Amino acid sequence: MDKLKMQTPNLIDKNIEQIAKLFPNVMTETRDEAGNSKRAIDFDLLKQNLSDVLVDDEDERYRLDWPGKKASLLKANTPINKTLRPCREESVDFDNTENVYIEGDNFEVLKILQESYLGKIKMIYIDPPYNTGNDFIYKDNFKISKEEYEEEIGAVDEEGGKLFKNTDSNGRFHSDWLSMMYERLVVARDLLKDDGVVFISIDDNEVHNLRKICDEIFGEENFVANIIWEKVHTRKNSSKYFSISHDHIITYAKDKINWDRHLIPRDNTDAYKNSDNDPKGPWKPDPITAHNYYSADYIIEKPNGVKLKRPQDRYWVYSESTWKERVAKNEVIWGEGDSYPMVKRYLSEVQDGLVPITIFDRKFAGDTSMAKGELSDLLLLGALFDYPKPSLLIKRLQQITTSSNDIILDFFSGSATTAHAAMQLNAEDGGKRKFIMVQLPEQTDEKSEAYKAGYKTIAEIGKDRIRRAGKKIKEELKEKNKQLKLGEKPIDAAKLDIGFRVYKTDLTNMKDVYYHPEKLQQGQQLSFLENNIKEDRTPDDLLTQVILDLGLELNLPIEKKDILGNTVFIVQTNALVACFDNNINFEIVDEIAGLKPFKVVFKDAGFTDDKDRINVEERFKRLSPETVISVI
Ligand SMILES: C[S@@+](CC[C@H](N)C(=O)[O-])C[C@H]1O[C@@H](n2cnc3c(N)ncnc32)[C@H](O)[C@@H]1O
């Protein structure tokens, strides 16, 4: 029986819960007066979350710490002056596709996507460097000031030399890797939907540390599973201790209570037949005895008079009354002589699918050799990429959590297996899942087959893989549609989205003066207006940065229209209309206002003078008062 509290509620506990929702990474534990452990807040980490300078602390507490941890939190919370530039030439079906491929460092990309995809991603799958002692990871300098850091962020691409091999002779071997993962996961968590989930492939080198930082970032109550994937079956007999045949896939939900785990579709439905035209539909024979102990002990009498006891080391599956019911309903296959009867298991009565188990064997999810095989078959070459995952494995994960229209993000995308799996699953179930792949344009080794085949970067491998996999999947779907079984519905191959928009990270389109107009000297005003955009940037570039700035998604349909001789971009009917031309006149303003856009963006330098700018506002007030007008 519950005992009444007989006192006012403990607001501290409530407040702690509120903070935990906002900043799960600041939760820790402490002991109360009686020595029992209880949840508490790590005030230093909370302070760091709210501060734009490094916070000092020296207290002991329960948490995983490493040099550079707070600096990486600071980094995760600091804005960057970078943007994405579209690359139509490398894209497939740019105007209509809803898939996105981004080339760049994933930390920068995650930050760039922060507003547009806040709370919108259903599933993140990542397969980061495992920190085996041979991986290249991004170099970070933890001892720098915020200003230096910001400068450095802008310089990463130009220097191009920030990737370094993290060998275990590095004094910060684990710390560097942890910081690299921590800052990315902190930003990535915000992108997840409330019912979203993240899957991270990892091996024994860092699984324990990764679990700890994920407990901190996602909350340990949101840990879902540590899936063991059988990556190889063969035994390496030269192994000194064990021949390692598995990887981990650690799984966290954004909020486990909200997460709706799907069942895995049954793939053994072919075993169900209807040889006797049973009105309850296809069935398969199921044994009536099992090893599991069950207390029911009765004698079964077959219609041929044979009496059967349960076998010595097995038990009846059914209680006596259920057994009698099955007999009465004629659902028993008696069999000859003294053989044990079977019962009919109807397809219509089994669950639509199977609850996933935490061991993914290679027959169910594929293995490394399958992964390499499918990649080299597609790209018609040998070993092009060292550690691809099989698309079947990623498809299984997608089946567990995604439905049509969900967005799937992979920000260590490598050969783009995740994109391949999403297109494949859409072709199988008619879904409209969309993907976002992020990959560093990491150079391939000059001696590698990939390099010789013309793939100078891993991003080039990834993009080509999507092009080829997309075509193949579409062709296979068309073939399948020609050979449908009775009752099977075709999936429209024309609607399968196998395109993708390519974007690349770059420094902002705007000149420094845009961010620091106070630095302008008197009399410079006019030239500032004309020149606040970098000379090499196109209207497409400007539109992309505006879309991101306004928090719109990158996959919205864009229409490029010529209106009265001006280039006008119309994003998702009237979500945004933008015109970056010079000498904007009232006719074009009236035409745009007539579209009644939610948001409209012009170039500041597009107006001849201040008077024009004020007039434009007046005209919108009259013609489309709801429109929010902005300039760049
Ligand atoms: C193990 S691979 C992923 C393989 C992938 N799952 C597949 O099936 O092909 C890790 C990838 O992450 C990329 N990578 C490493 N650091 C990165 C960063 N900072 N930003 C983006 N990609 C990065 C590497 O270039 C590599 O291609």
The ligand as an SDF file (V2000), in Angstrom:
LIG
                    3D

 27 29  0  0  0  0  0  0  0  0999 V2000
   33.8270    3.2960  -41.3960 C   0  0  0  0  0  0  0  0  0  0  0  0
   33.5140    4.4300  -42.6170 S   0  0  0  0  0  0  0  0  0  0  0  0
   31.7890    4.3140  -42.8930 C   0  0  0  0  0  0  0  0  0  0  0  0
   31.4180    3.2030  -43.8070 C   0  0  0  0  0  0  0  0  0  0  0  0
   29.9760    3.1730  -44.2250 C   0  0  0  0  0  0  0  0  0  0  0  0
   29.1030    2.7720  -43.1460 N   0  0  0  0  0  0  0  0  0  0  0  0
   29.7830    2.2520  -45.3990 C   0  0  0  0  0  0  0  0  0  0  0  0
   29.0160    1.2890  -45.3150 O   0  0  0  0  0  0  0  0  0  0  0  0
   30.4130    2.4900  -46.4250 O   0  0  0  0  0  0  0  0  0  0  0  0
   33.6900    5.9830  -41.8310 C   0  0  0  0  0  0  0  0  0  0  0  0
   33.6450    7.1340  -42.8010 C   0  0  0  0  0  0  0  0  0  0  0  0
   33.5850    8.3440  -42.0860 O   0  0  0  0  0  0  0  0  0  0  0  0
   34.3120    9.3290  -42.8010 C   0  0  0  0  0  0  0  0  0  0  0  0
   34.6720   10.4050  -41.8750 N   0  0  0  0  0  0  0  0  0  0  0  0
   35.6290   10.4140  -40.9110 C   0  0  0  0  0  0  0  0  0  0  0  0
   35.6510   11.6100  -40.2650 N   0  0  0  0  0  0  0  0  0  0  0  0
   34.6780   12.3540  -40.8360 C   0  0  0  0  0  0  0  0  0  0  0  0
   34.2310   13.6870  -40.6110 C   0  0  0  0  0  0  0  0  0  0  0  0
   34.7740   14.4400  -39.6810 N   0  0  0  0  0  0  0  0  0  0  0  0
   33.2150   14.1360  -41.3770 N   0  0  0  0  0  0  0  0  0  0  0  0
   32.6420   13.3500  -42.3350 C   0  0  0  0  0  0  0  0  0  0  0  0
   33.0410   12.0940  -42.5930 N   0  0  0  0  0  0  0  0  0  0  0  0
   34.0590   11.6020  -41.8510 C   0  0  0  0  0  0  0  0  0  0  0  0
   35.5020    8.5780  -43.3410 C   0  0  0  0  0  0  0  0  0  0  0  0
   36.0060    9.2480  -44.4840 O   0  0  0  0  0  0  0  0  0  0  0  0
   34.8730    7.2200  -43.6890 C   0  0  0  0  0  0  0  0  0  0  0  0
   34.4760    7.1950  -45.0200 O   0  0  0  0  0  0  0  0  0  0  0  0
  1  2  1  0
  2  3  1  0
  2 10  1  0
  3  4  1  0
  4  5  1  0
  5  6  1  0
  5  7  1  0
  7  8  2  0
  7  9  1  0
 10 11  1  0
 11 12  1  0
 11 26  1  0
 12 13  1  0
 13 14  1  0
 13 24  1  0
 14 15  1  0
 14 23  1  0
 15 16  2  0
 16 17  1  0
 17 18  1  0
 17 23  2  0
 18 19  1  0
 18 20  2  0
 20 21  1  0
 21 22  2  0
 22 23  1  0
 24 25  1  0
 24 26  1  0
 26 27  1  0
M  CHG  2   2   1   9  -1
M  END
$$$$
